Amino acid sequence: MKQFSYVITDPVGIHARPAGMLVKAAKALDSTITIEKTGGKSATATKLMAVMGLGIKQGDEVTVTIDGGNEEANLQTMEQFFQDHL
């Protein structure tokens, strides 16, 4: 299991379009990706409504957990996705 933390920089947070892109990116990986918002709410990154339901806004810190599969490569992929899109 690998983890990284990230502070959301997108001015509107994780709304429909970036959430959809995140789900698509997570589904392409062979690991289970979980996003946890500070405060304890979490969601599997492959479930669009669950990700949007977290209500993640600009400035919120999230912890992303990668479990199973090629964890190291998938960690790098997810970190790059967050830096590029969120």
HTML snippet that shows the backbone in 3Dmol.js (N, CA, C, O; Angstrom):
<script src="https://3Dmol.org/build/3Dmol-min.js"></script>
<div id="view" style="width:600px;height:400px;position:relative"></div>
<script>
const pdb = `
ATOM      1  N   MET A   1       0.851  -1.174   0.000  1.00  0.00           N
ATOM      2  CA  MET A   1       0.000   0.000   0.000  1.00  0.00           C
ATOM      3  C   MET A   1       0.899   1.240   0.000  1.00  0.00           C
ATOM      4  O   MET A   1       1.816   1.358   0.813  1.00  0.00           O
ATOM      5  N   LYS A   2       0.621   2.147  -0.916  1.00  0.00           N
ATOM      6  CA  LYS A   2       1.364   3.405  -1.024  1.00  0.00           C
ATOM      7  C   LYS A   2       0.386   4.558  -0.859  1.00  0.00           C
ATOM      8  O   LYS A   2      -0.792   4.434  -1.191  1.00  0.00           O
ATOM      9  N   GLN A   3       0.880   5.684  -0.343  1.00  0.00           N
ATOM     10  CA  GLN A   3       0.027   6.864  -0.144  1.00  0.00           C
ATOM     11  C   GLN A   3       0.791   8.135  -0.481  1.00  0.00           C
ATOM     12  O   GLN A   3       2.018   8.190  -0.401  1.00  0.00           O
ATOM     13  N   PHE A   4       0.031   9.153  -0.860  1.00  0.00           N
ATOM     14  CA  PHE A   4       0.585  10.496  -0.949  1.00  0.00           C
ATOM     15  C   PHE A   4      -0.514  11.477  -0.602  1.00  0.00           C
ATOM     16  O   PHE A   4      -1.701  11.182  -0.747  1.00  0.00           O
ATOM     17  N   SER A   5      -0.107  12.647  -0.143  1.00  0.00           N
ATOM     18  CA  SER A   5      -1.058  13.707   0.175  1.00  0.00           C
ATOM     19  C   SER A   5      -0.916  14.804  -0.863  1.00  0.00           C
ATOM     20  O   SER A   5       0.160  15.021  -1.419  1.00  0.00           O
ATOM     21  N   TYR A   6      -2.024  15.492  -1.115  1.00  0.00           N
ATOM     22  CA  TYR A   6      -2.027  16.552  -2.119  1.00  0.00           C
ATOM     23  C   TYR A   6      -3.033  17.621  -1.710  1.00  0.00           C
ATOM     24  O   TYR A   6      -4.134  17.306  -1.258  1.00  0.00           O
ATOM     25  N   VAL A   7      -2.655  18.877  -1.867  1.00  0.00           N
ATOM     26  CA  VAL A   7      -3.562  19.996  -1.608  1.00  0.00           C
ATOM     27  C   VAL A   7      -4.131  20.440  -2.953  1.00  0.00           C
ATOM     28  O   VAL A   7      -3.382  20.771  -3.872  1.00  0.00           O
ATOM     29  N   ILE A   8      -5.447  20.446  -3.062  1.00  0.00           N
ATOM     30  CA  ILE A   8      -6.132  20.780  -4.312  1.00  0.00           C
ATOM     31  C   ILE A   8      -5.904  22.245  -4.662  1.00  0.00           C
ATOM     32  O   ILE A   8      -6.141  23.128  -3.837  1.00  0.00           O
ATOM     33  N   THR A   9      -5.443  22.505  -5.886  1.00  0.00           N
ATOM     34  CA  THR A   9      -5.171  23.872  -6.333  1.00  0.00           C
ATOM     35  C   THR A   9      -6.203  24.363  -7.342  1.00  0.00           C
ATOM     36  O   THR A   9      -6.276  25.563  -7.603  1.00  0.00           O
ATOM     37  N   ASP A  10      -6.999  23.466  -7.913  1.00  0.00           N
ATOM     38  CA  ASP A  10      -8.026  23.871  -8.886  1.00  0.00           C
ATOM     39  C   ASP A  10      -8.999  24.830  -8.200  1.00  0.00           C
ATOM     40  O   ASP A  10      -9.489  24.524  -7.113  1.00  0.00           O
ATOM     41  N   PRO A  11      -9.290  25.986  -8.809  1.00  0.00           N
ATOM     42  CA  PRO A  11     -10.138  27.001  -8.164  1.00  0.00           C
ATOM     43  C   PRO A  11     -11.539  26.509  -7.780  1.00  0.00           C
ATOM     44  O   PRO A  11     -12.134  27.042  -6.844  1.00  0.00           O
ATOM     45  N   VAL A  12     -12.073  25.512  -8.477  1.00  0.00           N
ATOM     46  CA  VAL A  12     -13.417  25.013  -8.148  1.00  0.00           C
ATOM     47  C   VAL A  12     -13.377  23.617  -7.536  1.00  0.00           C
ATOM     48  O   VAL A  12     -14.422  22.988  -7.373  1.00  0.00           O
ATOM     49  N   GLY A  13     -12.200  23.128  -7.197  1.00  0.00           N
ATOM     50  CA  GLY A  13     -12.091  21.830  -6.551  1.00  0.00           C
ATOM     51  C   GLY A  13     -12.325  20.679  -7.517  1.00  0.00           C
ATOM     52  O   GLY A  13     -12.117  20.811  -8.723  1.00  0.00           O
ATOM     53  N   ILE A  14     -12.758  19.555  -6.975  1.00  0.00           N
ATOM     54  CA  ILE A  14     -13.024  18.382  -7.814  1.00  0.00           C
ATOM     55  C   ILE A  14     -14.503  18.409  -8.175  1.00  0.00           C
ATOM     56  O   ILE A  14     -15.342  17.885  -7.441  1.00  0.00           O
ATOM     57  N   HIS A  15     -14.812  19.023  -9.309  1.00  0.00           N
ATOM     58  CA  HIS A  15     -16.183  19.083  -9.815  1.00  0.00           C
ATOM     59  C   HIS A  15     -16.335  18.044 -10.918  1.00  0.00           C
ATOM     60  O   HIS A  15     -15.455  17.199 -11.082  1.00  0.00           O
ATOM     61  N   ALA A  16     -17.418  18.084 -11.671  1.00  0.00           N
ATOM     62  CA  ALA A  16     -17.774  17.012 -12.608  1.00  0.00           C
ATOM     63  C   ALA A  16     -16.677  16.660 -13.612  1.00  0.00           C
ATOM     64  O   ALA A  16     -16.331  15.487 -13.752  1.00  0.00           O
ATOM     65  N   ARG A  17     -16.125  17.649 -14.311  1.00  0.00           N
ATOM     66  CA  ARG A  17     -15.154  17.341 -15.374  1.00  0.00           C
ATOM     67  C   ARG A  17     -13.883  16.709 -14.823  1.00  0.00           C
ATOM     68  O   ARG A  17     -13.506  15.637 -15.296  1.00  0.00           O
ATOM     69  N   PRO A  18     -13.191  17.317 -13.838  1.00  0.00           N
ATOM     70  CA  PRO A  18     -11.985  16.656 -13.335  1.00  0.00           C
ATOM     71  C   PRO A  18     -12.288  15.355 -12.596  1.00  0.00           C
ATOM     72  O   PRO A  18     -11.463  14.442 -12.592  1.00  0.00           O
ATOM     73  N   ALA A  19     -13.452  15.261 -11.975  1.00  0.00           N
ATOM     74  CA  ALA A  19     -13.818  14.002 -11.311  1.00  0.00           C
ATOM     75  C   ALA A  19     -13.952  12.894 -12.348  1.00  0.00           C
ATOM     76  O   ALA A  19     -13.507  11.769 -12.117  1.00  0.00           O
ATOM     77  N   GLY A  20     -14.563  13.204 -13.489  1.00  0.00           N
ATOM     78  CA  GLY A  20     -14.688  12.226 -14.570  1.00  0.00           C
ATOM     79  C   GLY A  20     -13.334  11.802 -15.107  1.00  0.00           C
ATOM     80  O   GLY A  20     -13.114  10.625 -15.391  1.00  0.00           O
ATOM     81  N   MET A  21     -12.427  12.760 -15.246  1.00  0.00           N
ATOM     82  CA  MET A  21     -11.076  12.446 -15.716  1.00  0.00           C
ATOM     83  C   MET A  21     -10.335  11.582 -14.691  1.00  0.00           C
ATOM     84  O   MET A  21      -9.590  10.672 -15.055  1.00  0.00           O
ATOM     85  N   LEU A  22     -10.549  11.875 -13.415  1.00  0.00           N
ATOM     86  CA  LEU A  22      -9.923  11.091 -12.352  1.00  0.00           C
ATOM     87  C   LEU A  22     -10.423   9.654 -12.370  1.00  0.00           C
ATOM     88  O   LEU A  22      -9.633   8.717 -12.256  1.00  0.00           O
ATOM     89  N   VAL A  23     -11.730   9.479 -12.514  1.00  0.00           N
ATOM     90  CA  VAL A  23     -12.321   8.136 -12.563  1.00  0.00           C
ATOM     91  C   VAL A  23     -11.741   7.353 -13.739  1.00  0.00           C
ATOM     92  O   VAL A  23     -11.373   6.187 -13.597  1.00  0.00           O
ATOM     93  N   LYS A  24     -11.663   8.001 -14.898  1.00  0.00           N
ATOM     94  CA  LYS A  24     -11.122   7.337 -16.090  1.00  0.00           C
ATOM     95  C   LYS A  24      -9.662   6.931 -15.868  1.00  0.00           C
ATOM     96  O   LYS A  24      -9.264   5.825 -16.231  1.00  0.00           O
ATOM     97  N   ALA A  25      -8.871   7.816 -15.277  1.00  0.00           N
ATOM     98  CA  ALA A  25      -7.463   7.509 -15.005  1.00  0.00           C
ATOM     99  C   ALA A  25      -7.331   6.362 -14.002  1.00  0.00           C
ATOM    100  O   ALA A  25      -6.484   5.484 -14.164  1.00  0.00           O
ATOM    101  N   ALA A  26      -8.170   6.375 -12.969  1.00  0.00           N
ATOM    102  CA  ALA A  26      -8.107   5.334 -11.934  1.00  0.00           C
ATOM    103  C   ALA A  26      -8.523   3.969 -12.483  1.00  0.00           C
ATOM    104  O   ALA A  26      -7.947   2.946 -12.114  1.00  0.00           O
ATOM    105  N   LYS A  27      -9.519   3.956 -13.362  1.00  0.00           N
ATOM    106  CA  LYS A  27      -9.983   2.691 -13.948  1.00  0.00           C
ATOM    107  C   LYS A  27      -8.926   2.051 -14.836  1.00  0.00           C
ATOM    108  O   LYS A  27      -8.932   0.835 -15.028  1.00  0.00           O
ATOM    109  N   ALA A  28      -8.018   2.857 -15.380  1.00  0.00           N
ATOM    110  CA  ALA A  28      -6.977   2.337 -16.263  1.00  0.00           C
ATOM    111  C   ALA A  28      -5.848   1.641 -15.497  1.00  0.00           C
ATOM    112  O   ALA A  28      -5.004   0.983 -16.104  1.00  0.00           O
ATOM    113  N   LEU A  29      -5.829   1.782 -14.180  1.00  0.00           N
ATOM    114  CA  LEU A  29      -4.764   1.206 -13.367  1.00  0.00           C
ATOM    115  C   LEU A  29      -5.196  -0.121 -12.754  1.00  0.00           C
ATOM    116  O   LEU A  29      -6.386  -0.399 -12.610  1.00  0.00           O
ATOM    117  N   ASP A  30      -4.199  -0.938 -12.393  1.00  0.00           N
ATOM    118  CA  ASP A  30      -4.497  -2.254 -11.813  1.00  0.00           C
ATOM    119  C   ASP A  30      -4.445  -2.238 -10.286  1.00  0.00           C
ATOM    120  O   ASP A  30      -4.271  -3.282  -9.659  1.00  0.00           O
ATOM    121  N   SER A  31      -4.595  -1.064  -9.693  1.00  0.00           N
ATOM    122  CA  SER A  31      -4.624  -0.919  -8.234  1.00  0.00           C
ATOM    123  C   SER A  31      -5.979  -0.363  -7.814  1.00  0.00           C
ATOM    124  O   SER A  31      -6.706   0.212  -8.623  1.00  0.00           O
ATOM    125  N   THR A  32      -6.303  -0.540  -6.551  1.00  0.00           N
ATOM    126  CA  THR A  32      -7.477   0.107  -5.975  1.00  0.00           C
ATOM    127  C   THR A  32      -7.029   1.467  -5.470  1.00  0.00           C
ATOM    128  O   THR A  32      -6.138   1.562  -4.626  1.00  0.00           O
ATOM    129  N   ILE A  33      -7.652   2.527  -5.993  1.00  0.00           N
ATOM    130  CA  ILE A  33      -7.283   3.892  -5.641  1.00  0.00           C
ATOM    131  C   ILE A  33      -8.385   4.454  -4.736  1.00  0.00           C
ATOM    132  O   ILE A  33      -9.560   4.439  -5.101  1.00  0.00           O
ATOM    133  N   THR A  34      -8.002   4.944  -3.566  1.00  0.00           N
ATOM    134  CA  THR A  34      -8.948   5.529  -2.625  1.00  0.00           C
ATOM    135  C   THR A  34      -8.521   6.956  -2.316  1.00  0.00           C
ATOM    136  O   THR A  34      -7.341   7.232  -2.098  1.00  0.00           O
ATOM    137  N   ILE A  35      -9.499   7.862  -2.301  1.00  0.00           N
ATOM    138  CA  ILE A  35      -9.236   9.261  -1.970  1.00  0.00           C
ATOM    139  C   ILE A  35      -9.899   9.552  -0.628  1.00  0.00           C
ATOM    140  O   ILE A  35     -11.085   9.282  -0.439  1.00  0.00           O
ATOM    141  N   GLU A  36      -9.127  10.100   0.296  1.00  0.00           N
ATOM    142  CA  GLU A  36      -9.673  10.455   1.609  1.00  0.00           C
ATOM    143  C   GLU A  36      -9.482  11.942   1.844  1.00  0.00           C
ATOM    144  O   GLU A  36      -8.372  12.467   1.752  1.00  0.00           O
ATOM    145  N   LYS A  37     -10.583  12.607   2.149  1.00  0.00           N
ATOM    146  CA  LYS A  37     -10.544  14.029   2.478  1.00  0.00           C
ATOM    147  C   LYS A  37     -10.206  14.164   3.958  1.00  0.00           C
ATOM    148  O   LYS A  37     -10.627  13.345   4.775  1.00  0.00           O
ATOM    149  N   THR A  38      -9.445  15.200   4.298  1.00  0.00           N
ATOM    150  CA  THR A  38      -9.148  15.443   5.706  1.00  0.00           C
ATOM    151  C   THR A  38     -10.469  15.539   6.469  1.00  0.00           C
ATOM    152  O   THR A  38     -11.351  16.314   6.099  1.00  0.00           O
ATOM    153  N   GLY A  39     -10.595  14.773   7.504  1.00  0.00           N
ATOM    154  CA  GLY A  39     -11.841  14.720   8.252  1.00  0.00           C
ATOM    155  C   GLY A  39     -12.468  13.340   8.196  1.00  0.00           C
ATOM    156  O   GLY A  39     -13.450  13.071   8.888  1.00  0.00           O
ATOM    157  N   GLY A  40     -11.898  12.454   7.367  1.00  0.00           N
ATOM    158  CA  GLY A  40     -12.322  11.069   7.394  1.00  0.00           C
ATOM    159  C   GLY A  40     -13.182  10.559   6.263  1.00  0.00           C
ATOM    160  O   GLY A  40     -13.300   9.344   6.101  1.00  0.00           O
ATOM    161  N   LYS A  41     -13.804  11.446   5.452  1.00  0.00           N
ATOM    162  CA  LYS A  41     -14.622  10.956   4.348  1.00  0.00           C
ATOM    163  C   LYS A  41     -13.714  10.413   3.251  1.00  0.00           C
ATOM    164  O   LYS A  41     -12.705  11.029   2.907  1.00  0.00           O
ATOM    165  N   SER A  42     -14.085   9.238   2.695  1.00  0.00           N
ATOM    166  CA  SER A  42     -13.269   8.659   1.629  1.00  0.00           C
ATOM    167  C   SER A  42     -14.160   8.041   0.566  1.00  0.00           C
ATOM    168  O   SER A  42     -15.342   7.778   0.788  1.00  0.00           O
ATOM    169  N   ALA A  43     -13.553   7.814  -0.608  1.00  0.00           N
ATOM    170  CA  ALA A  43     -14.278   7.223  -1.732  1.00  0.00           C
ATOM    171  C   ALA A  43     -13.296   6.478  -2.621  1.00  0.00           C
ATOM    172  O   ALA A  43     -12.121   6.835  -2.707  1.00  0.00           O
ATOM    173  N   THR A  44     -13.786   5.450  -3.272  1.00  0.00           N
ATOM    174  CA  THR A  44     -13.011   4.750  -4.277  1.00  0.00           C
ATOM    175  C   THR A  44     -12.973   5.635  -5.522  1.00  0.00           C
ATOM    176  O   THR A  44     -14.008   6.141  -5.957  1.00  0.00           O
ATOM    177  N   ALA A  45     -11.795   5.819  -6.089  1.00  0.00           N
ATOM    178  CA  ALA A  45     -11.604   6.772  -7.188  1.00  0.00           C
ATOM    179  C   ALA A  45     -12.282   6.346  -8.486  1.00  0.00           C
ATOM    180  O   ALA A  45     -12.348   7.142  -9.423  1.00  0.00           O
ATOM    181  N   THR A  46     -12.788   5.117  -8.572  1.00  0.00           N
ATOM    182  CA  THR A  46     -13.458   4.669  -9.794  1.00  0.00           C
ATOM    183  C   THR A  46     -14.961   4.932  -9.749  1.00  0.00           C
ATOM    184  O   THR A  46     -15.672   4.594 -10.696  1.00  0.00           O
ATOM    185  N   LYS A  47     -15.446   5.518  -8.683  1.00  0.00           N
ATOM    186  CA  LYS A  47     -16.884   5.782  -8.534  1.00  0.00           C
ATOM    187  C   LYS A  47     -17.134   7.292  -8.583  1.00  0.00           C
ATOM    188  O   LYS A  47     -16.876   8.006  -7.615  1.00  0.00           O
ATOM    189  N   LEU A  48     -17.641   7.766  -9.726  1.00  0.00           N
ATOM    190  CA  LEU A  48     -17.794   9.190  -9.994  1.00  0.00           C
ATOM    191  C   LEU A  48     -18.618   9.906  -8.926  1.00  0.00           C
ATOM    192  O   LEU A  48     -18.171  10.913  -8.376  1.00  0.00           O
ATOM    193  N   MET A  49     -19.794   9.408  -8.631  1.00  0.00           N
ATOM    194  CA  MET A  49     -20.672  10.099  -7.678  1.00  0.00           C
ATOM    195  C   MET A  49     -20.073  10.108  -6.271  1.00  0.00           C
ATOM    196  O   MET A  49     -20.264  11.065  -5.520  1.00  0.00           O
ATOM    197  N   ALA A  50     -19.355   9.053  -5.917  1.00  0.00           N
ATOM    198  CA  ALA A  50     -18.712   9.007  -4.600  1.00  0.00           C
ATOM    199  C   ALA A  50     -17.602  10.048  -4.510  1.00  0.00           C
ATOM    200  O   ALA A  50     -17.451  10.710  -3.484  1.00  0.00           O
ATOM    201  N   VAL A  51     -16.824  10.193  -5.582  1.00  0.00           N
ATOM    202  CA  VAL A  51     -15.743  11.187  -5.602  1.00  0.00           C
ATOM    203  C   VAL A  51     -16.333  12.595  -5.515  1.00  0.00           C
ATOM    204  O   VAL A  51     -15.857  13.420  -4.736  1.00  0.00           O
ATOM    205  N   MET A  52     -17.359  12.868  -6.307  1.00  0.00           N
ATOM    206  CA  MET A  52     -17.990  14.184  -6.273  1.00  0.00           C
ATOM    207  C   MET A  52     -18.657  14.442  -4.924  1.00  0.00           C
ATOM    208  O   MET A  52     -18.702  15.580  -4.457  1.00  0.00           O
ATOM    209  N   GLY A  53     -19.172  13.388  -4.303  1.00  0.00           N
ATOM    210  CA  GLY A  53     -19.840  13.499  -3.014  1.00  0.00           C
ATOM    211  C   GLY A  53     -18.916  13.892  -1.867  1.00  0.00           C
ATOM    212  O   GLY A  53     -19.385  14.289  -0.800  1.00  0.00           O
ATOM    213  N   LEU A  54     -17.617  13.787  -2.078  1.00  0.00           N
ATOM    214  CA  LEU A  54     -16.674  14.201  -1.040  1.00  0.00           C
ATOM    215  C   LEU A  54     -16.666  15.714  -0.865  1.00  0.00           C
ATOM    216  O   LEU A  54     -16.268  16.219   0.185  1.00  0.00           O
ATOM    217  N   GLY A  55     -17.104  16.438  -1.890  1.00  0.00           N
ATOM    218  CA  GLY A  55     -17.167  17.899  -1.796  1.00  0.00           C
ATOM    219  C   GLY A  55     -15.806  18.547  -1.627  1.00  0.00           C
ATOM    220  O   GLY A  55     -15.651  19.468  -0.826  1.00  0.00           O
ATOM    221  N   ILE A  56     -14.825  18.079  -2.370  1.00  0.00           N
ATOM    222  CA  ILE A  56     -13.461  18.579  -2.237  1.00  0.00           C
ATOM    223  C   ILE A  56     -13.328  19.930  -2.939  1.00  0.00           C
ATOM    224  O   ILE A  56     -13.642  20.060  -4.122  1.00  0.00           O
ATOM    225  N   LYS A  57     -12.859  20.928  -2.197  1.00  0.00           N
ATOM    226  CA  LYS A  57     -12.720  22.301  -2.683  1.00  0.00           C
ATOM    227  C   LYS A  57     -11.243  22.683  -2.776  1.00  0.00           C
ATOM    228  O   LYS A  57     -10.368  21.964  -2.292  1.00  0.00           O
ATOM    229  N   GLN A  58     -10.985  23.831  -3.409  1.00  0.00           N
ATOM    230  CA  GLN A  58      -9.618  24.348  -3.469  1.00  0.00           C
ATOM    231  C   GLN A  58      -9.090  24.533  -2.057  1.00  0.00           C
ATOM    232  O   GLN A  58      -9.790  25.052  -1.188  1.00  0.00           O
ATOM    233  N   GLY A  59      -7.854  24.110  -1.830  1.00  0.00           N
ATOM    234  CA  GLY A  59      -7.227  24.236  -0.520  1.00  0.00           C
ATOM    235  C   GLY A  59      -7.403  23.019   0.372  1.00  0.00           C
ATOM    236  O   GLY A  59      -6.710  22.889   1.382  1.00  0.00           O
ATOM    237  N   ASP A  60      -8.324  22.119   0.015  1.00  0.00           N
ATOM    238  CA  ASP A  60      -8.508  20.898   0.801  1.00  0.00           C
ATOM    239  C   ASP A  60      -7.334  19.952   0.574  1.00  0.00           C
ATOM    240  O   ASP A  60      -6.827  19.835  -0.542  1.00  0.00           O
ATOM    241  N   GLU A  61      -6.910  19.281   1.632  1.00  0.00           N
ATOM    242  CA  GLU A  61      -5.862  18.267   1.499  1.00  0.00           C
ATOM    243  C   GLU A  61      -6.528  16.904   1.414  1.00  0.00           C
ATOM    244  O   GLU A  61      -7.419  16.580   2.198  1.00  0.00           O
ATOM    245  N   VAL A  62      -6.077  16.107   0.442  1.00  0.00           N
ATOM    246  CA  VAL A  62      -6.577  14.750   0.294  1.00  0.00           C
ATOM    247  C   VAL A  62      -5.404  13.783   0.405  1.00  0.00           C
ATOM    248  O   VAL A  62      -4.265  14.121   0.086  1.00  0.00           O
ATOM    249  N   THR A  63      -5.709  12.580   0.861  1.00  0.00           N
ATOM    250  CA  THR A  63      -4.728  11.502   0.893  1.00  0.00           C
ATOM    251  C   THR A  63      -5.175  10.460  -0.117  1.00  0.00           C
ATOM    252  O   THR A  63      -6.310   9.988  -0.074  1.00  0.00           O
ATOM    253  N   VAL A  64      -4.285  10.108  -1.018  1.00  0.00           N
ATOM    254  CA  VAL A  64      -4.587   9.127  -2.056  1.00  0.00           C
ATOM    255  C   VAL A  64      -3.842   7.848  -1.698  1.00  0.00           C
ATOM    256  O   VAL A  64      -2.632   7.862  -1.473  1.00  0.00           O
ATOM    257  N   THR A  65      -4.585   6.740  -1.649  1.00  0.00           N
ATOM    258  CA  THR A  65      -4.015   5.439  -1.306  1.00  0.00           C
ATOM    259  C   THR A  65      -4.081   4.533  -2.522  1.00  0.00           C
ATOM    260  O   THR A  65      -5.126   4.415  -3.162  1.00  0.00           O
ATOM    261  N   ILE A  66      -2.966   3.897  -2.838  1.00  0.00           N
ATOM    262  CA  ILE A  66      -2.871   2.954  -3.948  1.00  0.00           C
ATOM    263  C   ILE A  66      -2.596   1.595  -3.329  1.00  0.00           C
ATOM    264  O   ILE A  66      -1.607   1.420  -2.617  1.00  0.00           O
ATOM    265  N   ASP A  67      -3.475   0.626  -3.603  1.00  0.00           N
ATOM    266  CA  ASP A  67      -3.357  -0.687  -2.987  1.00  0.00           C
ATOM    267  C   ASP A  67      -3.441  -1.774  -4.051  1.00  0.00           C
ATOM    268  O   ASP A  67      -4.401  -1.829  -4.819  1.00  0.00           O
ATOM    269  N   GLY A  68      -2.431  -2.639  -4.093  1.00  0.00           N
ATOM    270  CA  GLY A  68      -2.428  -3.754  -5.021  1.00  0.00           C
ATOM    271  C   GLY A  68      -1.870  -3.372  -6.382  1.00  0.00           C
ATOM    272  O   GLY A  68      -1.668  -2.194  -6.678  1.00  0.00           O
ATOM    273  N   GLY A  69      -1.623  -4.387  -7.207  1.00  0.00           N
ATOM    274  CA  GLY A  69      -1.104  -4.147  -8.545  1.00  0.00           C
ATOM    275  C   GLY A  69       0.303  -3.571  -8.489  1.00  0.00           C
ATOM    276  O   GLY A  69       1.045  -3.812  -7.536  1.00  0.00           O
ATOM    277  N   ASN A  70       0.663  -2.813  -9.508  1.00  0.00           N
ATOM    278  CA  ASN A  70       1.978  -2.178  -9.569  1.00  0.00           C
ATOM    279  C   ASN A  70       1.898  -0.844  -8.821  1.00  0.00           C
ATOM    280  O   ASN A  70       1.725   0.210  -9.433  1.00  0.00           O
ATOM    281  N   GLU A  71       2.021  -0.900  -7.520  1.00  0.00           N
ATOM    282  CA  GLU A  71       1.782   0.264  -6.672  1.00  0.00           C
ATOM    283  C   GLU A  71       2.713   1.430  -6.973  1.00  0.00           C
ATOM    284  O   GLU A  71       2.271   2.579  -7.002  1.00  0.00           O
ATOM    285  N   GLU A  72       3.984   1.157  -7.196  1.00  0.00           N
ATOM    286  CA  GLU A  72       4.955   2.235  -7.413  1.00  0.00           C
ATOM    287  C   GLU A  72       4.643   3.003  -8.701  1.00  0.00           C
ATOM    288  O   GLU A  72       4.612   4.234  -8.694  1.00  0.00           O
ATOM    289  N   ALA A  73       4.413   2.290  -9.794  1.00  0.00           N
ATOM    290  CA  ALA A  73       4.098   2.946 -11.071  1.00  0.00           C
ATOM    291  C   ALA A  73       2.761   3.675 -10.995  1.00  0.00           C
ATOM    292  O   ALA A  73       2.626   4.782 -11.517  1.00  0.00           O
ATOM    293  N   ASN A  74       1.769   3.057 -10.344  1.00  0.00           N
ATOM    294  CA  ASN A  74       0.449   3.677 -10.234  1.00  0.00           C
ATOM    295  C   ASN A  74       0.487   4.901  -9.319  1.00  0.00           C
ATOM    296  O   ASN A  74      -0.257   5.857  -9.536  1.00  0.00           O
ATOM    297  N   LEU A  75       1.343   4.879  -8.304  1.00  0.00           N
ATOM    298  CA  LEU A  75       1.532   6.043  -7.439  1.00  0.00           C
ATOM    299  C   LEU A  75       2.054   7.220  -8.267  1.00  0.00           C
ATOM    300  O   LEU A  75       1.550   8.337  -8.155  1.00  0.00           O
ATOM    301  N   GLN A  76       3.054   6.965  -9.087  1.00  0.00           N
ATOM    302  CA  GLN A  76       3.613   8.022  -9.923  1.00  0.00           C
ATOM    303  C   GLN A  76       2.574   8.553 -10.905  1.00  0.00           C
ATOM    304  O   GLN A  76       2.499   9.760 -11.135  1.00  0.00           O
ATOM    305  N   THR A  77       1.779   7.665 -11.480  1.00  0.00           N
ATOM    306  CA  THR A  77       0.729   8.074 -12.420  1.00  0.00           C
ATOM    307  C   THR A  77      -0.297   8.966 -11.734  1.00  0.00           C
ATOM    308  O   THR A  77      -0.686   9.999 -12.280  1.00  0.00           O
ATOM    309  N   MET A  78      -0.735   8.578 -10.552  1.00  0.00           N
ATOM    310  CA  MET A  78      -1.742   9.368  -9.832  1.00  0.00           C
ATOM    311  C   MET A  78      -1.169  10.704  -9.361  1.00  0.00           C
ATOM    312  O   MET A  78      -1.844  11.730  -9.451  1.00  0.00           O
ATOM    313  N   GLU A  79       0.055  10.704  -8.867  1.00  0.00           N
ATOM    314  CA  GLU A  79       0.674  11.973  -8.453  1.00  0.00           C
ATOM    315  C   GLU A  79       0.751  12.937  -9.639  1.00  0.00           C
ATOM    316  O   GLU A  79       0.451  14.123  -9.504  1.00  0.00           O
ATOM    317  N   GLN A  80       1.151  12.424 -10.789  1.00  0.00           N
ATOM    318  CA  GLN A  80       1.250  13.268 -11.978  1.00  0.00           C
ATOM    319  C   GLN A  80      -0.124  13.774 -12.391  1.00  0.00           C
ATOM    320  O   GLN A  80      -0.258  14.934 -12.781  1.00  0.00           O
ATOM    321  N   PHE A  81      -1.160  12.919 -12.314  1.00  0.00           N
ATOM    322  CA  PHE A  81      -2.519  13.334 -12.651  1.00  0.00           C
ATOM    323  C   PHE A  81      -2.973  14.488 -11.752  1.00  0.00           C
ATOM    324  O   PHE A  81      -3.500  15.490 -12.235  1.00  0.00           O
ATOM    325  N   PHE A  82      -2.766  14.339 -10.458  1.00  0.00           N
ATOM    326  CA  PHE A  82      -3.192  15.383  -9.510  1.00  0.00           C
ATOM    327  C   PHE A  82      -2.454  16.684  -9.787  1.00  0.00           C
ATOM    328  O   PHE A  82      -3.067  17.751  -9.752  1.00  0.00           O
ATOM    329  N   GLN A  83      -1.156  16.626 -10.060  1.00  0.00           N
ATOM    330  CA  GLN A  83      -0.394  17.834 -10.343  1.00  0.00           C
ATOM    331  C   GLN A  83      -0.861  18.499 -11.629  1.00  0.00           C
ATOM    332  O   GLN A  83      -0.921  19.727 -11.701  1.00  0.00           O
ATOM    333  N   ASP A  84      -1.191  17.712 -12.639  1.00  0.00           N
ATOM    334  CA  ASP A  84      -1.597  18.246 -13.935  1.00  0.00           C
ATOM    335  C   ASP A  84      -3.020  18.783 -13.966  1.00  0.00           C
ATOM    336  O   ASP A  84      -3.305  19.751 -14.672  1.00  0.00           O
ATOM    337  N   HIS A  85      -3.924  18.156 -13.197  1.00  0.00           N
ATOM    338  CA  HIS A  85      -5.350  18.450 -13.360  1.00  0.00           C
ATOM    339  C   HIS A  85      -6.051  18.991 -12.114  1.00  0.00           C
ATOM    340  O   HIS A  85      -7.139  19.554 -12.234  1.00  0.00           O
ATOM    341  N   LEU A  86      -5.480  18.844 -10.949  1.00  0.00           N
ATOM    342  CA  LEU A  86      -6.186  19.233  -9.735  1.00  0.00           C
ATOM    343  C   LEU A  86      -5.357  20.184  -8.878  1.00  0.00           C
ATOM    344  O   LEU A  86      -5.809  20.609  -7.815  1.00  0.00           O
TER     345      LEU A  86
END
`;
const viewer = $3Dmol.createViewer("view");
viewer.addModel(pdb, "pdb");
viewer.setStyle({}, {cartoon: {color: "spectrum"}});
viewer.zoomTo();
viewer.render();
</script>
